[in-house]
Amino acid sequence: MKRGVKVWFVFVMVVLLTAVPALADRPAAADPSAASVRLPLIAAPDDPPTIRLESYVTGFNPDGITGITHAGDERLFVLERKGRIRLVSPEGTLMDTPFLDLSNTVSSGNWEEGLLGLAFHPNYPETPYFFVVYTIESTKIIVARFAVDDDPDRAIRESELVLMNISKKPSGVPGEFRVHNAGDLHFGPDGLLYIAIGDGGPDPWPGFEGDPYNRGQSHADLLANILRIDVDSKPGGTAPDCGREGYLVPADNPFVDGWRGDCDEIWATGLRNPYRFSFDRTTGDMYIGDVGEKLREEVNFQAAGSAGGTNFGWHCYEGSVNYADLHSQVAGTCPAGATFTMPIYEYDQSQKDCSVVGGYVYRGTDFPTMIGRYLYGDFCSGRAWLLSRTGEASWTRSFAEATNVQLSTWGEDVHGELYAGEWRGDKKQVRIFRVVVEP
């Protein structure tokens, strides 16, 4: 080989070998028809921490943990999908008697059903209420309020007030509607209750997948949305439009138009299955983990102070992929002139990832290198990542850990420290974990 050719060959090989890791990190399109929408590389932030999940409490129902939260004190409240809320003492002991047992009411035959969300009133214990989301009859999502007993470790089962009874099954349509329930709920910095509801399925889909009843781009019911309601009946609200009782609709909700119009409770729309979302307790920003179909898993963002009305695109878009271009049945249901908000980060299912589990922005004090970073993971692969905000509308992602845990939820305690829950474990030792940073 001539010297000049040899030098050129070595140069080319060095370039190619240097590029291999970067190309391996680039997610491949999950569908051949979407090959032109490969995601760009995202640079890691400076000195990103690596996390570890440290086993904290064992002994939960082997059918999965769906939530971990607090009531403004040192206790942890852990949701078992089958319908019980379990208490973990400040000393880290799982208490024998459940805080609340709805297992005789909740439908949980499908793995996406069950007891799905819990939020305590922000003025608890002075206002001794908490709110839950659960499924019944394989076709309905319930949003309800309960009261706490004089014993703060016990809820009053008979105190239930159903705020919303959301039917997912259209009249006269056969089949089951067990999936895409979402079900997370949180009080925002404005003191209002935000509730994530999925598009409802169905399962199986009639003719094509996606959102066959166009819940994501319709305001005619409460499905496929983030809802926003006032459970304290502040002045100026309007009566429930698509719900039942026990709350008012804030007058500044974006789709308020009175009876028989849009569902006034809707705050943001165009979501497929926003299973877990959260507020940054410092900034008030909202982060939403929206589970995709086959093309994209996505993290969506709404800045604090938003006027609402954000359309995250489903099913006209799945992530940044134009879903209507891939499925002609959808095109006619996409509103003309609509503005769709794209995810701040998305990934495909090329590396055993399949279902995003939205988490929290870390605001604790134990691990300074985590502060301000958003932690989320994937149900199928158990991998976890951190998003770091680098500008007004820019984030960078770093790999945090391959947990070897089938992640089902994240949680936050009163101090802002983070926890993770697992799905089935080994069927005997379903656990919650503390999130710690490797030294």
N, C-alpha and C positions, 0 to 999 in steps of 0.2 A: 504494500500500500504506500502511495506517495505520502511524503511528510505533510504537505498541505491538506491532502484529503484526510489523513489520519487525525490531524489537529481538529479539523472540522467535525469529524465523526465523534471524537471525544467530547467536543463542545455540545453537540446535539444530544449525546447520551446523558451528559450532566444535566442539561435543561429538562430532558424528559424525566429522569429519575427524580429531580427536584420537584417536578410537577405532580408526580404520582400521588403523594399523600393528599394534596389539595383536591385532585380529581376524585379520590376515594371519598373525601368528605362531602362532595357535592351530591345532594340527594338526586337519584334518578327519578324520572317521571314514573308514576305508578300505573299509568295507562298509556299505551303506545300513541293514542291520539293526542296525548298531552305532552309529547316529547319536546315541543318547542317552548315549554314553560318551566324548564329546570330552574331551580332556585339558585340565586347567587351565593357565593361564598360569603361567610360572615366572620370577620376577624374577632379573635378573643380579646377581651379587655386586658389591661395590664394586671398581672399577678392575680388571676382569678382563683378563688379558693376551691378546694376539693372537699366535698362533704362525705359524711358517713352516717348511716342510719344505725343508731344504738338502741338495741331492744330495751323498752321501758316497762311495758305492762303486757302480760299475756292472759289468756283465758277467755277470750271473747268468742261469740258464736262463730262457728267455722264457715258461715256463708257470707262473710265479708263485713268490713267496716266502711261506712259511708260518710262519716263526719266526725270531726274533733273540734270542740270549741270550749268556751268558758262563759261564766256568768258575771264577769267583773271581779272574780275572786280566784283563789289558788286552786280550786277544783277543776278537773277536766270532765267534760260531758262527751261521751263517745256513742255514736249511733251505730247500732247493729242493723244491717239491712233487713233482717227478719222482723224488726219492729220494736226493739227495745232501746231505750236510752240508758246507758250504764254510766256510773260515777266512778271516777278515779280520785282518791283522796289527795290532799296536798302532800302526803308522804309517799305517793305513788302506789297505793294499794287499790285494787279493784274491789269495790264494795259488792256484797252479795245481792242485795235487793236493788232491782232497777229503779232509776228515777221515774221512769214511765214505761209501761208495757202496752204496746199496741199490736202485739203479735197476732191477736185474734181478729184484728180488723184489717191489717195491712195485707195486700196481695203481693206475693213475692215469688210467684212461680217462674217468672223470667228473670234472668240475672240483672236486667236493667230496672226492675221494679223493686219496691220496698219503701222503707223509711229513708228519706233522701236528704232532708235538710233540717237544721235547727238554728234558731237565733233568739237570744234573750233580748227583752226590751232594754234599750240603752239606759233607762232610768231604773233598772232592776237593782235592789229589791224593793225600792219605794213603789214602783209599778210592777207588781209580782206576776208578770205574764211572760210567756215565751211562745214562739211560733214554729210550726213544723210543716213539712211537705211530705206526703206519702201517697201511695197508689192504692186503689181499691178496684175490685171487680174486673181487673185486667183491661179496663178501658177508661179509667178516670184518675185524675190527679186532684188531691185534696190539699188545700192550704187552710190550716186551722190554728186557733189560739187556745192555749191552756193556761191555767193558773197554778201557782206554786203553793203548796201547803204551808202551814205555820212551821212545820219541819222543813227546812230548806233543801233537804235531801229527798223530798218526795213531791211529785206533781199530783194534782187532783184530777184523776182520770175523768170524772163526771163533769168537769168544768169546760169540756171542749165546745168551742164555738167555731163552726165551719165558715170561713170567709169566702172560699171559692171551691166550687165543685166543677172541675173542668173536664168535660167529656171530650175524648179524643176520637170517638167513633161517629162518623156521619150517619144520619138516619138512613136506614135501609141498606147499609153497606155491610157485607159479610166479613168474617175474619176477625182476627184479634189485633188489638192496638196496645201491645204491652211495652213497646220500646220508645226510646227518645223522650224520656220524661224530664231530664235535667233534674230540677228540684232543689238546687241550692238557694239560700236566701240570707241576706245580710242587711243590717241597718246601715244606711249611708251617713256621711258626715252631716247631712241635713236633717237627720233624725227620722227619715222616711224609710219604709221597708221596701227593699228591692228583691224581686223573686225571679229566678230563671226557670223558664218552662220550655221544653223541647218541642219539636214539631209533631211528635206523637206517632210516628211510624207511617203506615201500619206494618205488620209482619205476617205473611209475605206481602210484597208490594204488588199492586195491580198493574201489570204491563211493563213498568219500568221503575227503577228505584227513585232516588231523589226525594222530592216532596210532592207526591201526586195530587194532594189536595191544596197545594200552594199556600200553606199556612205561613211560610216565611215572608211572602210578599203581600199578604192580606192582613187587614186590621179587623177582620170580622169576628175573630175569636182571640183567646188569650195564648194560643200556642205559638211556639217559635219566637218568643220574645223575652226581653227583660221587662218585668212589670214594676211599677212604682206606686205605692199606696201610703196613705196616712192612717195609722192605726190609733192616733190620739185625737182625731176629729178637730184639727186646727181650723180656725176661721177661714172661710173662703173656699173650702173644698166643695166638690160636687158628689152626689150620691153614686154608689157603685153602678157601673154601667153593665159590665159583663160578669161581675161577681155576685155576692149575696148580701152580706151585712157585716157590721163590725168594723167598718173602715170608711174613709172618704177618699175621693180621688183628688190629688192636688190640682188646683186650678191652672198651674203652669205646666202640667204634663203636655207633651207636644201634640197629642192627637185628640185633646178634649173637644168634643163637638156635640155633647148631649146625648140623650136617649136615642137609641136605634141608629146611631151613626157608627163611627169607629169605636173599638173598645178603648175607653178613655184611660184605662189602667196602663196601657202600653207606654213604655219609656224608650226602648230600643228594639229594633226588629231585625229580621233576616238572619236568624240563628237556627242551626240544625239541632244540636244537642249540647247546650252550654252547661255541661254537667257540674263544673266547679268554677266559681268566679269569686273575686274578693276585692276589697278596697284597701289601698295603701293607707294605713292608719295615720301616717304623717302628712301626706299630700292630698288624700282623698281621691286619687286616681283609681279608676276601675280597670281590672284585668280580667279577661274572660277566656277560659279554655273551652273552645268549641270543638266537639268531636266530629271529625269528618266522615265522609262515606268511603271512597276508595282512592281519592286523589290527594287530599291535604288534611293534616291536623293543624289547627291554627290557634294562635293567641291573639286576641283582640284587645283593644285599648280604648277607653273613653276618659278624657281628661276631666279632672275636677272642675266644677263650674259649668260643665256642658249644659246646653239647653235641651238635651235629649233629641229624640227623633233620628238617631243614627241608624242607618241601614247597613248591616254587615254583609248583605249580599245573597245569602242562601235563599233559593236554589238557582238564582241567576249566576252566582259564582260559588265555587267551593274553594276557599282561600282566594288566590289570585287567578285561578283557572276559570275561564269563561265556560261555565257548565252548560249554558244555553247553546253554545256552539257545538258542544259534544252530544247534546240530547235535544233534538228538534222539538220534542213535545213540550219543552219548557219555555221556548222562546216567546210564545204568545202570552205568557203569564208575567213577563218581566216588565215593570212599569216604564213607560217611555220617559226619558229624561231624568230617571232616578240617579242619585249620586250614591255610589256604594263605597263604603269605607273598607279598605283592605287590611289584613292582619298586620301586626307589627312583626310577627314572625310566624313562619309556617314550615312544615316538614312533611315529607311523604312517608310511605310505608315500606321503604326499600331495605331497612335494616331491622326487621322484626318489630318495628314500631307500628302501632295501629290505632291508638286511642289516647289522646292527650288528657292529662289530669292536671287541670289548672291549680296553681298554688297561691303563694303569698309573697309580697315584698317583705324582706326581713327587716324588722325594726326592733330587734332585741338588743341586748347589751353584751351577751356572752361571747359573741364572735364578731369583732369589729370589721373584719374583711368582708363580711356578708351584708353589711348595712346598705340598704338601698337597692339590693339585687332581688329580682323576682325569680323565685324557685318554682319550677314545674317539672312534670315527668310524664312517662308513658306507661299505660296500664299493661301493655303486652310485653314490652322489652324490659321494664323496670329501670330504664335509664332515666337520669335526671339532668336538668340543665339550669343555667342561670342566665337571665337577661339583664343587661346593665344599660341604663339609659345614658346615651352619649350626646344627646342634643334634643332640640324641641320635638323632633319626630324621627329620632334614630336610636336604635338599640344594637348592642352587640351580644352575641350568644357565646357562652363557654360551657364545655362539658363539665358536669359536676360529679357524677358517680354512676357506675353500673351497679345498681343496688342489690341485684339478685332477689328482689322482693316484687311481687305482683302488686304494684301500687294501686290503691283504690281511692285514696283521698289524702289531702294535707290538712293540717290544722294549726291553730295559733293559740297560745295561752295568754293570760292577762298581761304578761310582760313582753309579748312580741316574740317569744321563742317559738320555734316551729317543730311540728310533729308530722309523722306520716302514718297512715293506716294501710293494712294489707288486705288482700281479697280473701284467699282461702288458706294460705300458709300450708301446713302439712295436715290440715283438717283437725288438728288437736291443739295447736299452739298459735292461734291467730293473735297477732300482736299489734300494738302501736309502738312507734319508735320515736326517739328524740333525734332531731337533726343536729349533728355536731360537725364542726370543721376540723379536718385533719390538720395536725400541727405541721 
